């Protein structure tokens, strides 16, 4: 199930020389959205674990401009013993507009680590069921 992870107002500092929000900023926002979803779903109740991004497959669909709004939705789409995949969909709305349109979509893949040893943690079936529920 998709969940609204955050909504942000875009400022001039997020915009590149072409007048649109930089791709790096959108990517960073999406990565933080995916991490937030995992934290709220799983790692906040498992302090002995942490996650790291191990890959991303993203599409920049439409431009976003300064002084508009971006909302980011996250959904866990796949959980295996080795990874958690999170789908991020970001929508943009102009400052005085009413319509939202999709500006970014991508899947971020995370690996679980033991927080103390920083070694890869292979998730159990119980862990996977907890994340997916």
Secondary structure as the mmCIF struct_conf table of DSSP 4:
data_model
#
loop_
_struct_conf.conf_type_id
_struct_conf.id
_struct_conf.beg_label_comp_id
_struct_conf.beg_label_asym_id
_struct_conf.beg_label_seq_id
_struct_conf.end_label_comp_id
_struct_conf.end_label_asym_id
_struct_conf.end_label_seq_id
STRN STRN1 UNK A 3 UNK A 9
HELX_RH_3T_P HELX_RH_3T_P1 UNK A 12 UNK A 14
STRN STRN2 UNK A 15 UNK A 15
TURN_TY1_P TURN_TY1_P1 UNK A 17 UNK A 18
BEND BEND1 UNK A 19 UNK A 19
STRN STRN3 UNK A 20 UNK A 21
HELX_RH_AL_P HELX_RH_AL_P1 UNK A 23 UNK A 41
TURN_TY1_P TURN_TY1_P2 UNK A 42 UNK A 42
HELX_RH_3T_P HELX_RH_3T_P2 UNK A 43 UNK A 45
TURN_TY1_P TURN_TY1_P3 UNK A 47 UNK A 48
STRN STRN4 UNK A 49 UNK A 60
BEND BEND2 UNK A 62 UNK A 62
STRN STRN5 UNK A 65 UNK A 65
TURN_TY1_P TURN_TY1_P4 UNK A 66 UNK A 67
STRN STRN6 UNK A 69 UNK A 79
BEND BEND3 UNK A 81 UNK A 82
STRN STRN7 UNK A 84 UNK A 93
TURN_TY1_P TURN_TY1_P5 UNK A 95 UNK A 96
STRN STRN8 UNK A 101 UNK A 114
TURN_TY1_P TURN_TY1_P6 UNK A 115 UNK A 117
STRN STRN9 UNK A 120 UNK A 120
HELX_LH_PP_P HELX_LH_PP_P1 UNK A 122 UNK A 124
HELX_RH_AL_P HELX_RH_AL_P2 UNK A 125 UNK A 132
#
